[in-house]
């Protein structure tokens, strides 16, 4: 295996681990933590490794992250809502089934645009 392939594999594993950690952490009572999670989801999923995470892993992780980001778009803190709104685009852009993901989040996008 080449160094490039090994590095990509390591990045994918790290990204997957980070997304799983975001889902497992129980610090959602802290607005700064929610904001950080939304930003991290965006950065991971928007990066080139983001779509590979979904290919290498089950769709379940991607769906769970999408649901978390949807929840954050209703947050009482503006910074969390804004970060979640940006992350929502990355969830659609990184999925292997954009039509299905977009259908799931289209009402969220419409609500964001109206606010």
N, C-alpha and C positions, 0 to 999 in steps of 0.2 A: 504494500500500500504506500502510495507516495505521501510526502509530507503535506502537500496541499489537501489531499483527501482526508488524511488524518486530522488536520486542523479543522476542516469543515465539519467532520464528524464530531470533534470535540466541541465546536461552537454550537452545533445542533443539540448535543447532550446538555450543555450548559444552559442554553435557552430553554430547553424542555424542563430542566430542573428548576430554573427560575420561575417559569410559569406555574409549575406545580406548587412551588413554595408560596407564590402569591395566593393561590387558591386555598392552601392549607393554613395560612396565617390567620390569626383571630384578632387582629388589631383594627377591625373596621369601625370601632368606636372613636378612632382618632382620624380627624379630617386630613391631617398631613400624611398619614399612612395611606389613606384611600387615594389621595392625590398622587402619591408616589407610585402606588400600584397601577393606577391608570396610565401614568407616564411610562412606566416600565413596560406595560403591555403594548403600548404604542411603539416604543423603541424596538422591542423584540420583533413584533409582528411586521413592522414596516421595513425592517432590515432584510437583506437577502436571505438570511437564515430563517426568517419568519415563515415563509411558505414551505420551506423544507421541514420545519418542525411539524407542521400539519401532515406532510406526506409521510414522515417517519413514524408518526404517532397516530393513535386513533383519532377520529374526528371528535371524540368525547372531550378531550382537553380543549380543543378549539371552541367547541360549543360552550363549555363551562366558562372559558375566558370571555366569550361573546356575551353570555348571560351576566357575568359580573360587570362588564363594561356597560351593558344596558341598565343595570341597577344603579350604577354610578351616575348615569345621565339624569337621574331623579334626585340626586344628592341635595342636601340643604346648603351646601357650601358651593359658591360659584366656581372656585378654582377646581374643585373635583368635577363638577359638571362640564367645565370647559375641557379639562384633560380627557374625560371620558368621551366627549364628542369627537375629539381628534382621534382617540384610540379606536373609536367605532369604525372609522374609515379603514384603519389598518386591519381590523377583523375581517372586513369584506375583501380587502385586497389580498389577504394572505390565505384565504380558504381555497380548498380544491373544488368547492361547489359554490361559486359566487352567487348564482341565482337563488339558491336556497337560503344562503346567509343574508342576502339583500332582502329577501322576502321577510325574513325574521326581524330585520332591523329597520325596514322602510318606515314604519310608523314612528320609530324613534327619531329618524332623520327629519321627518316632516314636523314633528313636535319641536325639535331643536330649531329648525328654520323659522318656525312661527314665533319662537320666543325671543 
